[in-house]
Amino acid sequence: MPYTAEISRSNPSCLLFLIDRSGSMEDPFGAGDGKSKADGVADAINRLLQNLVIKCAKSEGVRDYYHVGVIGYGGSTVGPAFGGELAGRDLVPISELAEKPERIEERSRKMDDGAGGLVEQSVKFPVWFDAVARGGTPMCEALSQAERLVSGWTAQHPDSFPPIVINITDGESTDGNPTGAADRIRSLQSADGSPLLFNLHLSSQRAAPVEFPSEESGLPDQHARLLFGMSSPLPDHIRDAARQDGYSVGDGARGFVFNADMVSVIRFLDIGTRPANLR
């Protein structure tokens, strides 16, 4: 059975996020608090990275269960999105990521006060990369860079749980048809299966998200069908996680959401990055 390899320090896995930084990402989500899609995605990924660090933290320090990368693409720029000491780096061991956020911000969040109410509490929020929104959507080049990174990483870690690539975008590719590059990523192979490519489409409209579909027949347009076709089927453990979170997920469901709002983004990232077997 593929996608069952144990994730450990000696056998790590890889998470690579492709972030659309085109000009339209400055628009707000269709439903929400008015936050731009660029800001919302940056917050969601930075929070996910913080949670990954916490998951990998043990008494002796942060264990390198993962190598993590963030590639931004917008206008004429496609490349690593980390800031600070990690600027220009593509895949970074999680222990080094933990040590080198670009900065630590003070954020406030509402917490249960233990008496049925909510109280605001100040929390530290590490930031590894910032929101950017400009120009077009060079998705083909972003996927081509992802292919090179994933191919090299898989060759160095042939027995590891396959890399997971999550592409987050709000529009159509402006540098060609991305299907070929997506196919090349999914055709790579490790002993535990092919890399997983998931696609998360963001919405500026007040439209219901289409989450983890099993077929393209119910999708609203050709762009949605293209992203669906680019997306990998969900492995058993991720499909089970989605069902446990209340989704109605068929056996042929793919790692794809169309018209995602901010809640959908956060839930998708949580489900799509859950490991099958973390030691």
C-alpha positions in Angstrom: 0.0 0.0 0.0 1.5 3.4 -0.9 1.5 6.4 1.4 2.3 4.4 4.5 6.0 5.1 5.0 6.9 6.2 8.5 8.0 9.8 8.9 11.0 10.1 11.1 14.3 12.0 11.4 16.1 9.3 9.4 13.2 9.2 6.9 11.7 12.7 6.6 9.0 14.0 4.3 8.7 17.2 2.3 6.0 19.9 2.2 6.1 22.5 -0.6 3.6 25.4 -0.8 3.1 27.3 -4.1 1.5 30.7 -3.3 -0.1 32.9 -6.0 1.1 36.4 -5.5 -0.6 38.0 -8.5 -2.3 41.4 -8.3 -5.8 39.9 -7.8 -4.7 38.4 -4.5 -5.1 41.9 -3.1 -8.9 41.5 -3.4 -10.8 40.4 -0.3 -12.4 37.0 0.2 -16.0 36.9 -0.9 -17.1 36.2 2.7 -15.1 37.2 5.7 -13.7 40.2 7.6 -12.4 42.1 4.5 -8.9 40.7 4.8 -7.2 40.3 1.4 -6.6 36.9 0.0 -2.8 37.5 0.1 -2.9 38.4 3.8 -5.2 35.6 4.7 -3.1 33.0 2.9 0.1 34.4 4.4 -1.4 34.1 7.9 -2.7 30.6 7.3 0.6 29.3 6.0 2.6 31.0 8.8 0.3 29.5 11.3 0.6 26.1 9.8 4.4 26.3 9.9 4.2 27.3 13.6 2.0 24.2 14.2 4.4 22.0 12.3 7.2 23.2 14.5 5.2 22.4 17.6 4.3 18.9 16.3 8.0 18.2 15.7 9.2 19.6 19.0 10.5 17.1 21.5 12.3 17.4 24.8 15.7 17.5 23.0 14.6 20.0 20.4 12.8 20.2 17.1 13.2 16.9 15.1 13.6 17.1 11.4 10.5 15.2 10.3 10.0 17.6 7.4 11.8 19.8 4.9 9.5 22.7 4.1 9.5 25.2 1.2 7.3 28.2 0.1 7.5 29.3 -3.5 5.8 32.6 -4.4 4.7 33.4 -8.0 3.4 36.7 -9.3 4.3 39.1 -12.1 7.8 38.3 -13.4 8.9 36.8 -10.0 8.8 33.1 -9.2 11.0 31.8 -6.4 11.5 31.1 -2.7 9.3 33.3 -0.5 11.0 33.0 2.9 12.3 36.3 4.4 15.0 37.1 6.9 17.9 34.7 7.2 16.1 32.1 5.1 15.6 34.4 2.1 16.5 32.6 -1.2 16.3 29.1 0.4 13.9 26.6 -1.2 13.6 23.5 1.1 14.5 24.1 4.7 14.7 21.5 7.6 11.9 22.1 10.1 14.5 22.6 12.9 16.2 25.4 11.0 12.8 26.9 10.2 12.0 27.0 13.9 15.1 28.9 14.7 14.9 31.5 11.9 11.5 33.2 11.5 11.8 36.6 9.9 10.2 38.2 12.9 7.9 37.5 15.9 4.7 39.5 16.0 2.3 40.1 18.9 -1.2 39.1 17.9 -4.4 38.9 19.9 -6.9 36.1 19.8 -10.1 35.3 21.6 -9.9 32.6 24.2 -12.4 30.8 26.4 -12.4 32.5 29.8 -13.7 29.3 31.6 -17.0 30.9 32.4 -18.8 30.7 29.1 -17.4 33.9 27.7 -14.4 35.0 25.6 -11.4 37.1 26.5 -8.7 38.5 24.3 -5.2 37.2 24.9 -1.9 38.3 23.4 0.1 35.5 21.6 3.4 35.4 19.8 3.1 34.8 16.1 6.2 33.9 14.1 6.3 35.2 10.5 8.4 33.5 7.9 7.1 35.3 4.8 4.8 38.2 4.0 1.9 38.8 1.7 2.7 40.1 -1.8 0.2 40.9 -4.6 1.3 42.1 -8.0 1.2 41.3 -11.7 0.1 38.1 -13.4 -0.1 34.4 -12.5 3.0 32.5 -13.8 1.7 29.1 -12.5 3.5 27.1 -15.1 6.9 28.4 -14.0 6.0 27.8 -10.3 5.0 24.2 -11.0 8.2 23.7 -13.1 10.3 24.9 -10.1 8.3 22.6 -7.9 9.0 19.7 -10.2 12.8 20.4 -10.0 12.7 20.6 -6.2 10.5 17.6 -5.7 12.5 15.5 -8.2 15.8 16.3 -6.5 14.4 15.7 -3.0 12.8 12.4 -4.0 16.1 11.2 -5.5 17.8 11.9 -2.2 15.0 10.3 -0.1 13.7 7.4 -2.3 12.1 5.5 0.7 10.4 8.5 2.3 6.7 9.4 2.4 6.2 11.2 -0.9 6.4 15.1 -1.0 3.1 17.0 -0.7 2.8 20.1 -3.0 -0.1 22.5 -2.3 -0.8 25.1 -4.9 -2.9 28.0 -3.7 -4.2 30.4 -6.4 -7.2 32.7 -7.1 -6.9 32.8 -10.9 -5.9 31.2 -14.2 -2.3 30.7 -15.3 -1.0 33.6 -17.4 2.1 31.8 -18.7 0.4 28.8 -20.5 -1.4 25.6 -19.6 -0.1 24.3 -16.3 -1.3 20.7 -16.9 1.9 19.4 -18.3 4.0 20.6 -15.4 1.4 19.2 -12.9 1.5 15.8 -14.7 5.3 15.8 -14.5 5.2 16.3 -10.7 2.6 13.5 -10.2 4.6 11.1 -12.5 7.6 11.2 -10.2 8.0 8.1 -8.0 9.4 7.1 -4.7 9.1 3.6 -3.0 6.0 4.8 -1.2 4.2 6.4 -4.1 4.1 9.5 -6.3 4.2 13.1 -5.0 0.8 14.5 -4.0 -0.3 17.7 -5.8 -3.2 19.5 -4.2 -4.9 22.6 -5.6 -6.7 25.2 -3.5 -8.7 27.9 -5.5 -9.6 31.1 -3.6 -12.8 33.0 -4.2 -13.7 36.7 -4.2 -17.3 35.7 -4.7 -20.0 34.7 -2.2 -20.1 31.2 -3.7 -20.3 27.9 -1.8 -16.9 26.1 -1.9 -16.6 22.9 -3.8 -14.5 20.7 -1.5 -12.8 17.3 -2.3 -14.9 16.4 -5.4 -14.7 12.9 -6.8 -15.6 13.9 -10.4 -15.5 17.0 -12.6 -19.1 16.9 -13.8 -20.4 19.2 -11.1 -17.7 21.8 -11.4 -18.8 25.3 -12.6 -16.4 26.0 -15.4 -13.4 24.9 -17.5 -10.9 26.4 -15.1 -12.3 24.4 -12.2 -12.1 21.2 -14.3 -8.5 22.0 -15.2 -7.4 22.3 -11.6 -9.4 19.2 -10.7 -7.5 17.3 -13.4 -4.2 18.5 -12.0 -5.0 17.3 -8.5 -4.0 14.0 -6.9 -6.5 11.6 -5.5 -6.6 11.6 -1.7 -4.6 8.8 0.0 -6.7 6.7 2.4 -5.4 8.4 5.5 -6.2 11.9 4.2 -9.6 10.9 2.9 -10.3 9.4 6.4 -9.2 12.6 8.0 -11.5 14.6 5.8 -14.4 12.3 6.7 -13.6 12.6 10.4 -13.8 16.4 10.0 -17.3 16.1 8.7 -16.7 16.2 4.9 -18.7 13.9 2.6 -15.8 12.4 0.7 -16.1 9.8 -2.0 -13.6 7.1 -2.7 -12.3 8.9 -5.8 -12.0 12.3 -4.1 -9.2 14.6 -5.1 -7.1 17.1 -3.1 -8.9 20.1 -4.6 -11.2 22.9 -3.4 -12.8 25.5 -5.7 -14.1 28.8 -4.4 -12.5 28.5 -1.0 -13.2 31.0 1.7 -10.8 31.6 4.6 -12.4 28.8 6.7 -11.9 26.3 3.8 -8.3 27.4 3.4 -7.5 26.6 7.0 -9.3 23.3 7.1 -7.8 22.2 3.8 -4.3 23.0 4.9 -4.8 21.1 8.1 -6.3 18.0 6.4 -3.9 18.0 3.5 -0.7 18.0 5.6 -1.7 15.3 8.1 0.9 12.5 8.2 0.0 8.9 7.9 2.7 7.6 10.3 4.7 10.1 12.3 7.2 8.7 14.8 
